Each structure stands twice: as C-alpha cells, then as structure tokens.
C-alpha cells in the first residue's frame, strides 16, 4: 500500500526534523537515574518541533487524526531516533491516550485533558497494570484489584498500580478501577496527594521519561464528571485504545530498527577484517540481507493491520498477530545489528545497543508474545468448534 500524498508530505518533514535536529540530542546528558530523558530535554525538543510544524503530526489542526495507514508512515519516520517520538509527541503512552480521549471523551474532558496533550505541553500516564505479588491485573485485566465506589458527586479509588509508564512527572492520568458495574476509567489531574509514587525501578529500556512507577492510590477522590464514558465500560474502552496502541509501538520501533540497520550497514562497509570489508564476509552480509527481509515483512504486517483498523474494526485479532510478528522480527533485526558491530554494538557509541534493549522490552509491553499467541490459539479453537458444530 502506498502512503497518501499528505502522509508522504508530513512524513518527509518529520524525517528531516528527526535526522537534522533530534539525532544530535542523542548525546545530551539530561537523563534520569536510569538513562531516560528528563522533561526539560523533552520540552526543549518539542519547542523545536513546534517551530518546525512537526509537533503531534498525526493529529491535524482541525483535530482530525490521520488514518492508521497514514499514521504508520509518519510514526515510522518519527522513530528514526529513540528521541524522535518524544520530540514529535508521538510517543507512548501519550499517543494512545490522545487517541482514546479523542474517541470517548466528552467535549469538556477533551478541552481540559486532551488539548494540552495534543499541544505537547503535558505528559500523561495510563494506570492499569497491578503488582503480580498481590494477584493484580497484568496481561489478564479481569484480575483487577483496584476498586472505585461512588461517594456523593465523587468516586473514591483505592489500590496499587505498577509499571505505570511516565507517572513520575505526568500531568494527566487515566485510571482504571473496578466498580460494581465493572471496570471504569477516570481522568485525573497529576500530581495528586492521594497518588503516591512508591518506587521507580531501573528497567532494561530507557526511552520514556518518568520511568515505570509503582503507585499507591490512597482514597483518591475524583469528581463524577471526570469518569471517561460510562460506568462498567472500562474494558471496552481499553480495547479501543489497545489495538491502535500496540500497532503504533510497532510503527515507532520499526523506525528505530531501520536506523540501527543503517548504522550496522555503514559499519560493515567501513570495517575491515581478514583482508576485506565485513560486508564481503557472507556471515555478515547475510545478516544484513536478513534484516532487509524482516524490515519489509514487518512493514507489510503493520500496513495490513492498519488497513483493518481503518475499516472501523477493533482489529483485536489482527493487532495481536501484528504485535507478535513485528516485535519478534524487530528483535531479530536489533540482535543482528549488535552482532555485526561486535564490541561497538554493545557500547553506547551508537543507538544500536539502546534499540536492542528497547525492542527486547517491547516483546513484553502491550502483551507478551506468548499471551497474544495463547489468545490466537483460543480463537482457533473457537472457530474449529463453530465449524464442526
């Protein structure tokens, strides 16, 4: 599928911005305790993106979103640097939260919570995952322990969340909790004294500001009009968000792996060993050839799933297939890039080692490969039963 003319134009501007402006920031020392960019770096890059007219490029001036197929092209270009999605405001969890709010939020909630996100003046967090040690929700959201109860014109939320990306420093939160009617979602202003960050662990990835916090919600009071949609509809709204969010992760990390492949290719064409360039050794050349194949197959899988989402389908099955296929392909690409570059590939001299770490984490985030395969296997079983009923 060919990108639309407007996607080509926006994507070209985003790519030029990332290559010319963002990539030099990769050596900027403004990082937190585990290497993630600090907010002053993020907002400085966003100011430059705003000047270049590539801030939040997947959302048009009239509030309309690009199609998923168009978004795929643009987000891949923003991903050419690990900092690119932060600079262009296409990074998780903000990108997925903006998409959900645009689909479900009331005009009042959009004006209060969505507008600053689209303008790149705020960060957000999505509070769903809970500690495994307490039997909470992870890949199985039905295990949710966090509760909410009505109290006058407020709801009171109590529970503990973990691996909440970007919670430290976020201004907007979307909190999932279990009510008598079922799971519900709430929009909250951050920080809030009833939301206490207990721990921010060092993790294998380091691309997202604010880390992945464990958070205590201690009788958090939320006005009733800040419920997102209707009571008990939280799981349905999560599905609206999760399928596109899984795919946009694929888009961004595809761009990063394309860049890692460029770096490894350049290295292989310059470095000599045993009397010839590395590229001329079949063991190296074949790895780079395999990268080209995996990059193209991953791109086609992204485009196929994006096309399904553009029909209006939730694309639950298709996004699971794409998430598995693309994340596994990108892991192979990143691993080969490290291998081709040898010692240089495991150093911080280039982004290759970071891309390897980020993609390894991506195989778990937004549902581990095995959970998606298990879900697909259950569908195969259901379909077989239906066909043989």
N, C-alpha and C positions, 0 to 999 in steps of 0.2 A: 504494500500500500504506500502510495506517495503522500507525503505531508501536504496540507493545503498551502496555498500561497501565503496566507497570513502566518501560518506556523513556520514556514520557511523563513519569512522576514523576521519574526520575533526570535526564532532560534538562532539565526545568524548574528543578531545583535547581542543575544545572551552569550553565545560562544566567544565573540570578540571581547566582550567585557570580562568574561572569566579568564581568558588567556592573557589579556593585556593588563588587567587591573587586579584580579583576585589572586592569581597564581603567585605574584611576588609576596603576598601576605602569608604564604605558607610557612615562611621562616619567622614570622612575627612572634616574639616571645610572650605576648599577652595570653597566657594559658593558666588554667587552674591546676589543682594538685595532681590531676591525672592526665593533663595534656589537652583538655578541651578548651576551645576559645572562650575568653572572657567576654562579657557583654559589651564592654567598651570597644573591643575589636569588632564584634558583630555589628554594632550600630554604626560604627565608622564605615564599614564596608557597605552597609545599607544606605547610608547617606550618598555614597558614590554611585550605588546602583540607582538611587532615585534621580540623581543628576543625569545618569546615562539612559534613563527611561527603561530600565530593565528590572525594576522592583516589582515583585509579585506579577511576573509576566504572563502567568496562566489565567489571571483574572483581568478582564478588560475594564476600561474606565466606567462603563455602564453597569458594572457588577456581574456581567455575564462571564461564565467560565468557558475557557476553551473546551472543545470536545476532548474526550480521553485520548483519542488518537493524536490530536494536536498537542495535548499536554505531554504525551510520551516523547515527542520530538524535542519540545522545549526543555523538559526536565532532564533529559539525557544530556543536553548541552550545559545546563547548569551544573551537572555532576562531574564535569571535566576536572574539577578540583574538589577535594573534600570540603573546602570552604565555600564553594560556589552556591550550593543550595541555601546556606546561611545568608550569604550576601544578597542573593536574589529573592529571598523569602519564599523558597520552595521546599524547605526542609521539614521533616517530621519533628515533632507532632503538629506543628502549626499548620502545615499544608492540609493534613487530614481533618484537623479541627475546623479550619476555614470551610472546607467542603461540606462537613456535617452541618455547621451553622447556616450555611447558605441554603441547604436543603430543608432544614427542620425549624430553624429559629424564627421567632416572631419578628415583626419589624422593630419592636422595641429592643429585643435582645440583640438583633443584628447591629443596631445603631450603637449600643453600649459595649458589646463584646467583640463583634466581628470587625467593625470598622477599624479599630486600632491594630488588629492583626493584619488586615489587608494592607494597611498603610505602613506596615513594617515597624511600628513604634512600640510593639509589645510582643512578648513571647507567651506561650500557653503550655498547658500540661493536660494529659488525659489520665484520670485516676481510675484505673480498672483493676490491674493485677494486684494480687494479695499474697502475703507470705505463705509459702508452702508449709512451713513449720506449724502454721495454725490451721492448715487444711483449707486455705482460702483459694479463691479463683485464680487460675492461670490460663492454660490453654482451654480449660473447661470453665466457662464463665458461670455455669449453673451452680458452681460451688461457692458463689459469692457470700461472704460473711458480713460485709459492711451493711448496716441497716439504716433506714430512714423512717421517721414517724412524723405525722403532722402534729403541730402544736400551734393552735391559733392560725395566724396567717403566715406561719413559717413551717419549714421542715427541719428536723434535727437529725443530723447524720453522725453516726459513730462507727469507727472501725479503723483498720490499719491497711495501708496500701504499700506496695513495694515495686521497685524498678519503674518508678514514675519519672519518665524522661523529661528533663527540663524543669522539674518542680522548683528547684532552687533558682530563684530569680524570675520566675514566671509572674505575669500579671493577670492571666486569665486561666481558670481551671474548669474542666468538665469532669464532674464526679459521678461515678456510677454507684448506686446503692440499692438495696433490696427493700421494697415496701410490701405492704400486704397485697397490693395488686400485682406485684412483680418488680423486676428491675426498673429503675428510673434514673434519669440523668438530670443533673443540676449544673447551672453556670454559677461560678463563684469568683469574686474579686480576690486577688492574691497580692501580698501576703495577708493572712488572717490569723489572729492569735489562737484560734481553735484548730489550725492546721499546723502541726509541729513536725519539722523535718528531723528525724531521729538519726539518720545515717546516710551518707553518700559514698558508696563503695567505689574503689578503683575497679574498672572493668576493662575488658580486652579492647573495647572501642573507645574512641576519644574525639568523635566528630561533633557531638551535640552539647551545647552549653547547658550547664545546670546538672549534668550527670544523670544518674538513675536512682532517685532517692527512695528510702523507706520513710513513710509519712504516717503519723498518727492523726486521725480525725476525732477530736475530743468534743463531742456535743456541738458540732458545727451547726450554726443556725443560718438557714438560707431562706430568704423571702419566697413565698409560694409562687410568685410570678417569675422566679428565676429557674423554675423547672423547665427543662427543654422538652417541649411537646407535652405528651400526656403521661399520667402515672401508668407504670407497668409496660411501657413501650420501649424501655431502655435497650433490650436485646435486639429489637427490630432496628432501632436507630444505629446500634453498633454495627449491624450488618451493612447499613447504608454507608457507613464510614470505612469499614474494614476492607472491603474488596478493592475500592479505589486506592486506599492507603497502602495495601500490600503491593499493588501494581506500581504505585509511584515510587516506592522503595526500589523496585526492580529498575525503574527508569533511571533514578539518580545513580545507583551503584553500577549500572551499565556504563554510564558516562565515565565514572571513576576507573572502571576496568579498561575502558578504551584508552584512557590516558596512561594507565600503568603499562598497557601493551605498547603504546608509543615509546615510553621510556625504555622498556626492555628491548624493543626493536632497535632503538638508537644505540643502546649499549652493545648489543650483539653485532652491529655493523661497524663499531669503532674498536672494540676489544679484540686483541689477537691472542691466540694460544695455539701451541703446536704448529706454528708456521702458517696459520691462516686465520681469517676473521672468524669469530664464533658463529656467525650466521652460516658459514660454509660447512660447519660440522653438522651432520644430519641430526644428531641428538638435540642440538639447539634449534636448528631451522625447523624441524618437525614440530617442536613445542610451539613455536610462533605460528606455524601453519594451523595447528590445532586451535590456537587462540582465535584466529580469524573465523574458523568454522563455528566455534562456540559463541563468539560475539554475534555473528549473523543469526544463528539459531535462536539465541536469547532475544535479539531484536524482533524477530518474526513472532516469537511467542508473546512478547509484550504487545505488539501491534494487533495480534489476533484477539487477545483478551480485551484490549482497549476497544476494539470494534464491537465486541459483545456488550461491554458496558454502555457503549454509545447507543445501543438499541433500547436502553431503558431497563435491561435485565440487571438483577443484583449481581449476577456473574459469580456466585459463590463457588461453584464447582470450577469454573474456568480460572478464577483468581487463585484457587488452591493449586491447580495444575501449573499455572504460570509461576507462582511463587516457588514451587519445588524446582521446576525445570530451570528457571533463571538463576535462582540463588546457588544451585549446585553447579551450573555452568560457570557462573562468575567466580565461584570458589576455585574451580579448576584453572581459570584464567589467571587469577591472582597468584595462585601457587606456582604456576609455570613462570610467571614474571619474576618471582623471587628466585626460583631455581636458575633461570637463565642468567641472572645478575650475580649469583653467588653471594659473596660477602657484601657487596654493595646492595644486594636485595634485602638483606636483613638489617641494614643500617638506616638511620634517619636522614641520609644524604638525599633521598628522594621520597616521594609519597608512596612508593611501592609497598613498603612494609606496613604502612598505615592502611592502605587499601586491603591488604591481606587480612589485617585484624578486623577491619570494619565488616568485610564480607563474611568472615567467619562468624561474627556476631549476628549478621543478617540471616544466617541459616536457622537461627533460633527465634529472633524477633519476628513479630507478626505471625507467630505459629511455627513451631519447629517442623522440619521436613517430614518427620515421622507422623506428626499429628495430622498434617494435610493428607498424607498417604492413607492413614487409617480412615479419615473421613471419606476419601475417594473409594476405598475398599468397601465401606458400608454402603455407598451409593451403588457400587457394582452388585453387591448382594441384593439390595432392594430392587434394582432393575431386573435382576435374574428372577426373583420371586414373582414380580409383576408379569414378566414374560411367560412364566410357567404356571401361572395361577389357573 
